[in-house]
Amino acid sequence: RDVLPVQDRLAADAVLGRRPHAEGMTGTIYLDHAATTPLDPRVREAMLPWLGGQWGNPSSLHAWGRAARAAVDGVRERVAAWLGARPAEIVFTSGGSEADSLALLGTAAARASRGRHLLTTPIEHHAVLTAAERLAEDGFEVEYLAVDGDGRVDPAELAARLRPETILVSVQAANNEIGTLQPIAELGAVCAAARVPLHVDAVQSLVEWRHDVRAEGISLLAGSAHKLYGPQGVGFLYVRTGLRPRPQILGGPQERGRRAGTENVAGIVGLGAAIQLLEAEIEARRAHCLTLRERLLAGLLALPGSHLNGPREGRLANNVNVSFDHVNGEGLLISLDQQGIAASTGSACSSGSTDPSHVLLALGGDRDIAHGSLRLTLGQSNTEAHVDRAVAAVAEALEQLRGLDPTGRAATV
């Protein structure tokens, strides 16, 4: 729950006259599914054998090892079929961030002799932006495509910015803060025509969007289990046949030499189970979240000084991101936490920072509005009652916080 330094949180608690809300207390409403989703009990059940009696190393030749290898390869086939890929094109990783790093750093290293120019956007997840910064430090030229007021990339601009020396384009399918969906198939067609690989961070989009990597012209795609009601600590990277990203984790020959280290068998099994359930339930899950999203948006946008961040349409069904005038987002988050509402001010990876959202600033928003943003992301366990309570909690928090100055001290007249 520590989204601010302890001293700042305690100071805000004192001003608001509240005591910390106990973790797990009855009545807590979880609205931070873009950060992580709860492990589905059915997924946990599938994982249990691999956390107990079945402990073989997939690289071992004995019966325990062969059983583990069969389990890992079975999930590899499932992920590949889900994406329209080949099993050999799936690399298991520790999560989405590692998959993004392998895609950018590994591909740049492997293709440096062809050129040193990369294109991405200023609203990517920090896993991509930080990798791009590392490449710039290492002498690559990284350029950022402009986005419109909703956070979308124009395929025509991408076409205009490609060069003969461009070796990679990286665009997130769905933004983790504002939920904007990108025209991936159109961007993929532009890249395919120029014979430039397109990397897609699909960590957020996979929860409701079944990507077909070949139809969409995708060369690399990153995914993560814990956004799909699977376990934390496991993900994957799709790597189109013919691309050979240079490994970033060295050691053994696992994952066809692309990622060393003993595979997380239980986690991979959990990923496979989560995908199996998603395939059967994806339409119902999307419809459920969309209904709740519209109810939540209607309630929040009726509050004074509220602004929707990102598009009303063409965004993830579970994503709501709003800003409020004259309110600091961290203070709002603390107040909601005290009322038993789990939310976020933006990306989970930057939740310890008090800087305004880089996504909202890239969209042209001013710093005050960006500081007052709130992200609420819905999931399968949420109900209309949860939504209504969240709206009431935000209204109460706004009334209190608008009597404070931006430092969290009681406002003076």
C-alpha positions in Angstrom: 0.0 0.0 0.0 3.0 2.3 0.2 2.5 4.5 -2.8 4.3 7.5 -1.1 7.2 7.8 1.2 6.1 6.8 4.7 6.4 10.3 6.2 4.2 11.8 3.5 1.6 9.1 3.9 1.5 9.5 7.7 1.3 13.3 7.3 -1.7 12.9 5.0 -3.3 10.4 7.4 -2.9 12.9 10.2 -4.5 15.7 8.3 -7.4 13.6 7.2 -7.9 12.2 10.7 -7.8 8.6 9.5 -6.1 5.4 10.5 -4.4 3.0 8.0 -6.8 0.6 6.4 -5.8 -3.0 7.3 -4.8 -5.2 4.4 -7.4 -7.9 3.7 -10.1 -6.1 5.7 -13.6 -7.1 4.8 -15.0 -4.4 2.4 -11.8 -3.7 0.6 -12.6 -3.1 -3.1 -9.8 -3.9 -5.6 -9.8 -1.5 -8.6 -6.1 -1.9 -9.7 -6.3 -4.9 -12.1 -3.9 -3.1 -14.6 -1.2 -3.4 -11.9 -1.9 -7.1 -11.2 -4.9 -9.5 -11.2 -5.7 -12.0 -8.4 -4.7 -15.5 -9.1 -7.7 -17.4 -10.4 -8.3 -20.4 -8.1 -8.6 -22.7 -11.1 -5.1 -21.5 -12.2 -3.8 -22.2 -8.7 -5.2 -25.7 -8.8 -3.4 -26.4 -12.1 -0.1 -25.2 -10.5 -0.2 -27.1 -7.3 1.3 -30.4 -8.5 4.3 -28.5 -9.8 4.7 -26.8 -6.4 4.8 -30.1 -4.6 5.3 -33.6 -5.8 6.4 -32.8 -9.4 9.7 -31.0 -9.1 11.7 -32.1 -12.1 14.1 -29.8 -14.1 12.9 -29.6 -17.7 16.6 -30.1 -18.8 17.0 -33.4 -17.0 16.7 -36.6 -18.9 15.1 -38.7 -16.2 11.3 -39.2 -15.8 10.8 -36.2 -13.6 12.7 -34.0 -16.1 10.8 -35.4 -19.0 7.4 -34.7 -17.3 8.5 -31.1 -16.6 9.6 -30.7 -20.2 6.3 -32.0 -21.5 4.4 -29.6 -19.3 6.5 -26.6 -20.5 6.3 -27.6 -24.1 2.5 -28.1 -23.8 2.1 -24.6 -22.7 4.4 -23.3 -25.4 2.1 -24.9 -27.9 -0.9 -23.3 -26.3 0.6 -19.8 -26.3 1.7 -20.2 -29.9 -1.7 -21.4 -31.1 -3.3 -18.5 -29.2 -1.2 -16.0 -31.1 -1.2 -17.7 -34.5 2.5 -18.5 -34.1 4.8 -21.6 -34.0 5.8 -23.2 -30.7 9.5 -22.6 -31.5 8.7 -18.8 -31.7 7.7 -18.6 -28.0 10.4 -17.7 -25.4 9.4 -18.0 -21.7 10.6 -15.1 -19.5 10.1 -13.9 -15.9 7.5 -11.4 -17.0 6.6 -8.6 -19.4 9.5 -6.3 -18.4 12.1 -9.0 -19.2 10.3 -9.8 -22.5 10.4 -6.1 -23.5 14.1 -5.8 -22.6 14.9 -8.9 -24.6 13.0 -7.5 -27.5 14.6 -4.1 -27.6 18.1 -4.7 -26.2 18.5 -8.1 -27.8 17.2 -7.1 -31.2 19.3 -3.9 -31.3 22.4 -5.9 -30.5 21.7 -8.5 -33.1 20.8 -6.0 -35.9 23.3 -3.2 -35.1 25.3 -4.0 -38.3 22.2 -3.1 -40.4 21.6 0.3 -38.7 21.3 2.0 -35.3 18.0 3.8 -35.6 14.9 2.8 -33.5 11.4 4.3 -33.2 9.0 4.1 -30.3 6.5 6.4 -28.6 6.8 8.7 -25.5 3.9 6.9 -23.8 5.3 3.4 -23.6 5.6 1.4 -20.4 8.8 2.1 -18.5 10.2 -1.3 -19.5 10.4 -0.1 -23.1 11.3 3.5 -22.3 14.2 2.5 -20.0 15.5 0.0 -22.5 15.3 2.7 -25.2 17.3 5.1 -22.9 19.9 2.4 -22.4 20.2 2.0 -26.2 20.6 5.7 -26.6 23.4 5.7 -24.0 25.1 2.9 -26.1 25.1 5.0 -29.2 21.8 4.1 -30.9 19.5 6.8 -32.2 16.1 6.5 -30.6 13.3 8.7 -31.9 9.8 9.1 -30.5 6.7 9.1 -32.6 4.2 11.8 -31.8 0.8 10.7 -30.4 -2.5 12.6 -30.6 -4.6 13.8 -27.7 -5.9 10.3 -27.1 -2.5 8.7 -27.3 -2.7 7.2 -30.7 0.1 6.8 -33.3 -0.7 7.8 -36.9 0.5 5.1 -39.3 1.3 7.8 -41.9 3.7 9.4 -39.5 5.3 6.0 -38.8 5.8 5.5 -42.5 7.3 9.0 -42.9 9.8 8.5 -40.0 11.2 5.1 -41.1 14.7 5.1 -42.6 16.9 2.6 -44.3 18.8 2.3 -41.1 15.7 1.7 -38.9 16.2 -1.7 -37.2 13.1 -1.8 -34.9 9.8 -0.1 -34.1 8.2 -0.6 -30.6 4.6 0.4 -30.0 2.4 -0.7 -27.0 -0.9 -2.3 -28.1 -2.9 -0.8 -25.2 -1.6 1.9 -22.9 -1.2 0.8 -19.3 -2.3 4.1 -17.9 -5.1 5.4 -20.1 -6.1 2.2 -22.0 -5.8 3.6 -25.5 -5.8 0.9 -28.2 -3.3 1.4 -31.0 -4.0 0.5 -34.7 -1.5 -2.3 -34.5 -2.5 -4.0 -37.8 -2.0 -0.8 -39.7 1.3 -0.1 -38.0 2.3 -3.7 -38.7 1.5 -3.3 -42.4 3.7 -0.2 -42.6 6.6 -2.0 -40.9 6.2 -5.1 -43.0 6.3 -3.0 -46.2 9.6 -1.5 -45.0 10.9 -4.9 -43.8 11.4 -3.4 -40.3 10.5 -5.6 -37.2 7.6 -4.4 -35.1 7.7 -5.1 -31.4 4.4 -4.9 -29.5 4.1 -4.7 -25.7 0.8 -6.6 -25.4 0.9 -7.0 -21.6 -2.3 -4.9 -21.1 -4.1 -5.7 -24.4 -4.0 -9.5 -24.1 -6.7 -9.5 -21.4 -9.3 -8.7 -24.0 -7.6 -8.7 -27.4 -6.6 -11.9 -29.1 -3.6 -10.9 -31.3 -2.8 -12.7 -34.5 0.8 -12.0 -34.9 1.0 -12.8 -38.6 -2.2 -11.1 -39.6 -1.1 -8.0 -37.7 2.5 -7.9 -39.0 4.0 -8.3 -35.5 7.6 -9.6 -35.3 8.0 -9.5 -31.5 5.2 -9.5 -28.8 5.5 -9.4 -25.0 3.0 -10.9 -22.6 2.7 -11.5 -18.8 0.7 -14.0 -16.9 -0.2 -11.9 -13.9 -2.3 -9.5 -16.0 -4.4 -12.5 -17.0 -5.4 -13.9 -13.6 -2.2 -16.0 -13.7 0.8 -16.0 -11.4 3.4 -13.3 -11.0 6.9 -13.8 -12.2 6.3 -15.5 -15.6 5.7 -14.1 -19.1 6.8 -14.7 -22.7 8.2 -13.1 -25.8 7.0 -14.1 -29.3 10.0 -13.9 -31.7 9.2 -14.3 -35.4 11.3 -17.0 -37.1 14.4 -15.4 -38.6 14.9 -12.9 -35.8 17.6 -13.8 -33.3 17.7 -11.3 -30.4 20.9 -11.5 -28.6 20.3 -13.2 -25.2 20.3 -10.9 -22.2 20.5 -13.7 -19.6 23.5 -15.9 -20.1 24.3 -19.4 -18.9 22.6 -22.6 -20.2 21.0 -23.4 -23.5 17.4 -23.1 -22.3 14.7 -21.6 -24.6 16.7 -22.5 -27.6 19.6 -20.5 -26.4 17.6 -17.3 -26.2 17.1 -17.1 -22.4 19.3 -19.0 -20.0 18.0 -20.4 -16.7 15.9 -23.2 -15.4 12.3 -22.6 -16.5 9.7 -21.7 -13.9 7.6 -24.8 -14.5 4.8 -24.1 -12.1 4.5 -20.5 -13.3 4.5 -21.6 -17.0 1.8 -24.1 -16.2 -0.2 -21.3 -14.5 0.3 -19.1 -17.6 -1.1 -21.9 -19.8 -4.1 -22.4 -17.5 -4.8 -18.7 -17.4 -4.8 -18.5 -21.2 -7.0 -21.6 -21.5 -9.6 -19.9 -19.3 -9.2 -16.6 -21.1 -9.9 -18.2 -24.4 -13.2 -19.6 -23.1 -14.3 -16.4 -21.3 -12.8 -13.5 -23.1 -16.1 -12.1 -24.5 -17.9 -12.4 -21.2 -15.1 -10.8 -19.3 -14.9 -7.9 -21.8 -18.7 -7.3 -21.6 -18.7 -7.4 -17.8 -15.9 -4.8 -17.5 -17.4 -2.6 -20.2 -20.7 -2.4 -18.4 -19.0 -1.5 -15.1 -16.7 1.0 -16.9 -19.5 3.0 -18.3 -21.2 3.1 -14.9 -18.0 4.2 -13.3 -17.2 6.8 -15.9 -20.7 8.3 -15.6 -20.3 8.6 -11.9 -16.8 10.1 -11.9 -17.4 12.6 -14.7 -20.5 13.9 -12.9 -18.2 15.1 -10.1 -17.0 18.8 -10.3 -13.7 19.5 -12.0 -13.3 16.0 -13.5 -11.7 15.2 -16.8 -11.4 12.0 -18.8 -7.9 11.0 -19.9 -7.7 9.2 -23.1 -10.5 8.3 -25.5 -14.1 7.5 -24.5 -14.1 4.8 -27.2 -11.2 2.7 -28.5 -9.8 2.0 -25.0 -9.5 -1.1 -22.9 -12.9 -2.1 -21.5 -11.6 -2.2 -17.9 -9.7 1.1 -17.9 -10.8 4.4 -16.4 -8.4 7.3 -16.0 -9.6 10.7 -14.8 -8.1 13.8 -13.5 -9.5 16.3 -11.0 -8.9 20.0 -10.7 -7.1 21.3 -7.6 -6.3 17.8 -6.2 -3.0 16.0 -5.9 -3.3 12.4 -7.2 -1.2 10.9 -4.4 -3.4 12.5 -1.7 -6.5 11.2 -3.5 -4.9 7.7 -3.6 -4.2 7.8 0.1 -7.7 8.9 0.9 -9.2 6.1 -1.2 -6.9 3.6 0.5 -8.2 4.7 3.9 -11.7 4.0 2.6 -10.8 0.5 1.4 -10.5 1.3 -2.3 -7.4 0.0 -4.0 -6.5 2.2 -7.0 -3.5 3.8 -8.7 -2.3 7.1 -10.1 -0.8 5.5 -13.2 1.7 2.8 -13.9 2.4 0.3 -11.1 6.1 0.6 -12.0 6.1 4.3 -11.2 3.8 4.3 -8.2 6.5 5.3 -5.8 7.2 8.5 -7.8 5.6 11.9 -7.2 6.3 13.0 -10.7 3.3 13.7 -13.0 2.4 11.0 -15.5 4.7 10.9 -18.5 1.7 9.6 -20.5 -0.5 12.5 -19.7 2.3 15.0 -20.3 2.9 13.5 -23.7 -0.8 13.9 -24.6 -0.4 17.7 -24.0 -1.9 17.9 -20.6 -0.6 20.5 -18.1 1.3 19.4 -15.0 -1.4 20.2 -12.6 -4.0 18.0 -14.3 -1.4 15.3 -14.7 -0.7 15.4 -11.0 -4.4 14.9 -10.2 -4.9 11.7 -12.2 -6.5 8.6 -10.9 -6.5 5.2 -12.6 -9.3 2.7 -11.7 -9.1 -0.7 -13.5 -11.8 -3.2 -13.2 -11.9 -7.0 -13.0 -14.1 -10.0 -12.9 -14.9 -9.9 -9.2 -16.1 -6.2 -9.3 -19.8 -5.4 -9.1 -22.0 -2.4 -9.6 -22.0 -2.0 -5.8 -18.2 -1.7 -5.9 -18.5 1.0 -8.6 -21.0 3.0 -6.7 -19.0 2.8 -3.5 -15.9 3.9 -5.4 -17.6 6.9 -6.8 -18.9 7.9 -3.4 -15.4 7.5 -1.9 -13.9 9.7 -4.6 -16.5 12.4 -4.0 -15.7 12.3 -0.3 -12.0 12.4 -0.9 -12.3 15.4 -3.3 -14.3 17.4 -0.8 -11.7 16.8 1.9 -8.6 17.3 -0.3 -9.7 20.5 -1.9 -9.3 22.0 1.5 -5.6 21.1 1.4 -2.7 22.8 -0.4 -0.6 20.7 -2.8 1.9 19.8 0.0 -0.8 18.1 2.1 -1.0 20.8 4.8 -4.3 22.3 5.8 -5.2 25.1 3.5 -5.3 28.6 4.9 -7.5 31.5 3.8 
